Amino acid sequence: MIVTPWEVSGKIDYEKLAREFGTEPLTPELLDRVKRHTGTLHTQLRRGIFFSHRDLNWILDEYEKGRKFALYTGRGPSGPVHIGHVVPWIFTKHLQDVFKANLFFQMTDDEKFLFRQETDFEDSHRWTYENILDIIAVGFDPKRTVIISDTKNIQHLYEIAIKAAKHMTFSTVKAVFGFQDSTNIGIIFFPAIQSVPAFLPSAVSGKTVPCLIPAAIDQDPYWRITRDVAPKLGFPKPAQIHCQFLPGLGKGGKMSASMPETAIFTTDTAEIAERKIMNAFTGGRATVEEQRKLGANPDICPVYYYEYFLFMDDDKEIEQLRRDCMSGRLLCGECKQILVRRVIPFLHEYQAKREKAKDHVDEFLAEKKGLNLPE
Amino acid sequence: MIVTPWEVSGKIDYEKLAREFGTEPLTPELLDRVKRHTGTLHTQLRRGIFFSHRDLNWILDEYEKGRKFALYTGRGPSGPVHIGHVVPWIFTKHLQDVFKANLFFQMTDDEKFLFRQETDFEDSHRWTYENILDIIAVGFDPKRTVIISDTKNIQHLYEIAIKAAKHMTFSTVKAVFGFQDSTNIGIIFFPAIQSVPAFLPSAVSGKTVPCLIPAAIDQDPYWRITRDVAPKLGFPKPAQIHCQFLPGLGKGGKMSASMPETAIFTTDTAEIAERKIMNAFTGGRATVEEQRKLGANPDICPVYYYEYFLFMDDDKEIEQLRRDCMSGRLLCGECKQILVRRVIPFLHEYQAKREKAKDHVDEFLAEKKGLNLPE
């Protein structure tokens, strides 16, 4: 398996990844502690989609002492948003709602530009706008959310980035990210830029504000060096909570915007979404007879993962689906139809919210509202 | 000799430096061509203080075709301004006046912060303000001049910096600047930031504007990589004209703000300036008798260089001084007194202009006026 901030491929062993990255598992005790604040446990916690963390205990310690935390997450605007992107955003919104947390949402248009072939920012800027509509459609509270685009709002980031950069050597970024002599100096500097929003809640308010980063596990290397630098700048180390990737509809691997047939985009029509689902790889057998006899394998099946991650919230229902799959009672075609019947209304609703978001973009942008969010 | 953007020491052989850097000498023919536009030849050109260039011919070609060029120079605000800094600024003002050229003046407060021990920008910001007063005191035309501070005006620089950075690898900056694995990633990225003002005249106006950089020769490595990147971004390669360093008042070496007794600051009182000059190293002999008999050596004498660079504009007068020095007619004490009598009124006048500049800062700042200068 390969898991870096730029590439995720192979069969991902999340336990091994957490061990390698040195993160902590989300234990039942810690989940119980979260539940005391949230009432019920969010599906993505119950099901281990968010599965690992750093310093979540400390975030709760501080919260219980009356010190609220801020949330920080981000998006590299290199193309359309697919359902895999939306998964952690939905969880982030849940955290915002329950903990009344401010959210700093970073659009890393500079990173995407540096890694791609384009010679102009036009594409990055277009995708930034399109992706912001998707972010707003999730339902974040505009009063408690600010969206920061690196190139458009660099004046809010650069001084802290320079301070952070002063404590990051080429040795470090080489070791953490595998940078080489042939890496361009923009990419080399970028980890400093990505560290900044973790410090902004404290920097902007002038007091120590704990920061929690909900994000997919592949971004962890950035937070490792951010955490190393934090005390040197007088900021608390950001805590993290890490999620798994929603697999693509093809055979294995993360969903990717670069393989459009394996990803359902938020802007896909009902017809396209249905076609993609009906063409999906599954954990089924070669023939109906075989499947009726031996059952199928949900653990390698993207259709099952779609249900499990997002579209079948009821635990009893998903367990029944799993049993029916494994026993051979449910065939893949039927199972795909179940998913289609849930994805289509989800997309309709999402697209309506996305359309409505066009009138509310300014309420979220750093260039319109600055960085001051309520206490 | 060591000549890098961060260190200049040893006896500097400018011819060798130009050969090593691959720059062109300012030939009599080229100076004649300049003179056709400027009427008289500026002291700093007549005396070879500006001694080398890249593409100055092309700048004049374009100018003669009716295409005006912009000027770009800069200052790293790490401490007080001394007379050595003012030398190329006076020449830059001359170019601005004669060619009605727009000037982009960059304050590299980020660079200075990245190279120094301070943990905060407070010092950089204070020196930026103080140094801006010195720059304005030179007499630049506020209508044709904009001062850009990297951290305060980063929104004008960052996108182009990222575009430039995409074409600069760690290999390149390692080879050009001697960066190592232990170099911090802010310093590694900085050459991209320093390249930007060379492109701004074109980027802001939306058409191709030639750019001429008057600066000390130690900054040349920055322009070499800036020139390599320029065509990839669709900008013309910036031309340069390089000056020598005014030596410090101690024995050998460039004047340095870090050795305050060897540098006359623009803010020095008459008493302090006089003391520094009277304590200066000279090319004199051990005894008066010996000097009367054998003469002194102006070519190693900072007092002579002060006269030659700035304080004795009349060629006949400086030649007479040189002859009197070499013949033993003029003793070092008398020669120092001649310099003192010129430096003191210069400082008085400079300090008055510097004081007046406080009311005009806003007329120069990018954050107040933007980057649009007249055609």
Interface residues (C-beta under 8 A of the other chain):
Chain A: D110 F113 L114 T119 F121 D150 T151 K152 I154 Q155 Y158 E159 A161 I162 K163 A165 K166 H167 M168 T169 F170 S171 V173 K174 F179 Q180 D181 S182 T183 N184 I185 G186 I187 I188 F189 P191 A192 L233
Chain B: D110 F113 L114 T119 F121 D150 T151 K152 I154 Q155 Y158 E159 A161 I162 K163 A165 K166 H167 M168 T169 F170 S171 V173 K174 F179 Q180 D181 S182 T183 N184 I185 G186 I187 I188 F189 P191 A192
